[in-house]
Amino acid sequence: MLFALLLVQLAACAAMTGIIWLVQITIYPLFARLEGEIFDEYHARYMARVTYVIAPLMLIEATSCAACLYLGDWQTMILSTLLLAVIWASTALIQVPQHAKLTQKTVPGLVRSNWIRTIAWTTRTVLLASMSIG
Protein backbone atom coordinates (compact mmCIF):
# COMPACT_ATOMS: atom_id res chain seq x y z
CA MET A 1 0.00 0.00 0.00
CA LEU A 2 2.75 2.42 0.96
CA PHE A 3 4.68 1.75 -2.25
CA ALA A 4 1.54 2.34 -4.35
CA LEU A 5 0.99 5.67 -2.58
CA LEU A 6 4.62 6.58 -3.18
CA LEU A 7 4.14 5.88 -6.90
CA VAL A 8 0.96 7.99 -7.00
CA GLN A 9 2.85 10.79 -5.30
CA LEU A 10 5.75 10.42 -7.73
CA ALA A 11 3.43 10.47 -10.75
CA ALA A 12 1.64 13.63 -9.58
CA CYS A 13 4.91 15.29 -8.64
CA ALA A 14 6.55 14.41 -11.96
CA ALA A 15 3.53 15.78 -13.83
CA MET A 16 3.73 19.02 -11.83
CA THR A 17 7.46 19.22 -12.50
CA GLY A 18 6.85 19.05 -16.23
CA ILE A 19 4.11 21.65 -15.99
CA ILE A 20 6.14 24.03 -13.83
CA TRP A 21 9.09 23.91 -16.24
CA LEU A 22 6.74 24.70 -19.14
CA VAL A 23 5.27 27.56 -17.14
CA GLN A 24 8.69 28.83 -16.03
CA ILE A 25 10.44 28.73 -19.40
CA THR A 26 7.59 29.44 -21.79
CA ILE A 27 4.26 30.63 -20.40
CA TYR A 28 5.27 33.17 -17.75
CA PRO A 29 7.96 34.89 -19.85
CA LEU A 30 5.54 35.20 -22.77
CA PHE A 31 3.09 37.11 -20.56
CA ALA A 32 5.50 40.04 -20.79
CA ARG A 33 5.05 40.11 -24.58
CA LEU A 34 1.32 40.82 -24.30
CA GLU A 35 0.00 44.35 -24.00
CA GLY A 36 -3.13 46.13 -22.83
CA GLU A 37 -6.48 44.37 -23.04
CA ILE A 38 -4.90 41.31 -24.62
CA PHE A 39 -2.71 40.88 -21.53
CA ASP A 40 -5.64 41.11 -19.13
CA GLU A 41 -7.87 38.82 -21.20
CA TYR A 42 -5.17 36.21 -21.78
CA HIS A 43 -4.10 36.20 -18.14
CA ALA A 44 -7.69 35.82 -16.93
CA ARG A 45 -8.30 32.91 -19.30
CA TYR A 46 -4.98 31.32 -18.35
CA MET A 47 -5.84 31.49 -14.64
CA ALA A 48 -9.32 30.03 -15.17
CA ARG A 49 -8.11 27.15 -17.33
CA VAL A 50 -4.83 26.23 -15.66
CA THR A 51 -6.63 25.61 -12.38
CA TYR A 52 -8.42 22.62 -13.91
CA VAL A 53 -5.07 21.00 -14.67
CA ILE A 54 -3.01 22.04 -11.66
CA ALA A 55 -5.48 21.83 -8.76
CA PRO A 56 -6.27 18.10 -9.08
CA LEU A 57 -2.58 17.21 -9.44
CA MET A 58 -1.59 19.32 -6.45
CA LEU A 59 -4.36 17.77 -4.34
CA ILE A 60 -3.40 14.23 -5.37
CA GLU A 61 0.23 15.03 -4.60
CA ALA A 62 -0.59 16.49 -1.18
CA THR A 63 -2.98 13.70 -0.21
CA SER A 64 -0.60 10.93 -1.22
CA CYS A 65 2.26 12.75 0.52
CA ALA A 66 0.25 12.98 3.75
CA ALA A 67 -0.69 9.30 3.50
CA CYS A 68 2.94 8.28 2.93
CA LEU A 69 4.04 10.44 5.84
CA TYR A 70 1.38 8.87 8.09
CA LEU A 71 1.82 5.26 6.98
CA GLY A 72 5.56 5.23 6.38
CA ASP A 73 8.72 6.15 8.17
CA TRP A 74 8.36 9.88 8.76
CA GLN A 75 12.15 10.32 8.77
CA THR A 76 12.28 8.99 5.21
CA MET A 77 9.40 11.20 4.09
CA ILE A 78 10.24 14.43 5.91
CA LEU A 79 12.42 16.07 3.23
CA SER A 80 9.91 15.51 0.42
CA THR A 81 7.12 16.70 2.73
CA LEU A 82 9.03 19.88 3.61
CA LEU A 83 9.63 20.56 -0.09
CA LEU A 84 5.92 20.18 -0.74
CA ALA A 85 5.21 22.61 2.11
CA VAL A 86 7.59 25.10 0.46
CA ILE A 87 5.72 24.67 -2.83
CA TRP A 88 2.32 25.24 -1.26
CA ALA A 89 3.56 28.20 0.80
CA SER A 90 5.18 29.77 -2.25
CA THR A 91 2.00 29.24 -4.27
CA ALA A 92 -0.27 30.71 -1.60
CA LEU A 93 1.95 33.51 -0.31
CA ILE A 94 3.87 34.58 -3.42
CA GLN A 95 2.50 33.39 -6.77
CA VAL A 96 -1.25 33.74 -6.11
CA PRO A 97 -0.89 37.33 -4.80
CA GLN A 98 1.37 38.20 -7.73
CA HIS A 99 -1.15 36.82 -10.20
CA ALA A 100 -3.92 38.83 -8.51
CA LYS A 101 -2.18 42.09 -9.44
CA LEU A 102 -0.12 40.95 -12.43
CA THR A 103 0.77 43.49 -15.11
CA GLN A 104 3.14 43.34 -18.03
CA LYS A 105 5.72 45.17 -15.91
CA THR A 106 5.48 42.79 -12.94
CA VAL A 107 5.90 39.59 -14.98
CA PRO A 108 9.71 39.44 -14.38
CA GLY A 109 9.08 39.29 -10.62
CA LEU A 110 6.64 36.43 -11.13
CA VAL A 111 9.22 34.57 -13.22
CA ARG A 112 11.97 35.12 -10.61
CA SER A 113 9.86 34.03 -7.64
CA ASN A 114 8.54 30.99 -9.50
CA TRP A 115 12.03 29.48 -9.42
CA ILE A 116 11.22 28.48 -5.83
CA ARG A 117 8.50 26.10 -7.03
CA THR A 118 10.43 24.99 -10.10
CA ILE A 119 13.46 23.93 -8.05
CA ALA A 120 11.36 22.41 -5.25
CA TRP A 121 9.23 20.30 -7.61
CA THR A 122 12.26 19.17 -9.57
CA THR A 123 14.06 18.20 -6.37
CA ARG A 124 10.97 16.36 -5.07
CA THR A 125 10.68 14.37 -8.29
CA VAL A 126 14.30 13.24 -8.09
CA LEU A 127 13.94 12.43 -4.39
CA LEU A 128 10.69 10.48 -4.82
CA ALA A 129 12.09 8.61 -7.83
CA SER A 130 15.15 7.57 -5.84
CA MET A 131 12.90 6.48 -2.95
CA SER A 132 10.74 4.35 -5.25
CA ILE A 133 13.78 2.66 -6.80
CA GLY A 134 15.58 1.97 -3.54
Secondary structure, DSSP 8 states (H G I E B T S, - for coil): -HHHHHHHHHHHHHHHHHHHHHIIIIIHHHHTT--HHHHHHHHHHHHHHHHHHHHHHHHHHHHHHHHHHHHS-HHHHHHHHHHHHHHHHHIIIIIHHHHHT--GGGHHHHHHHHHHHHHHHHHHHHHHHHHHH-
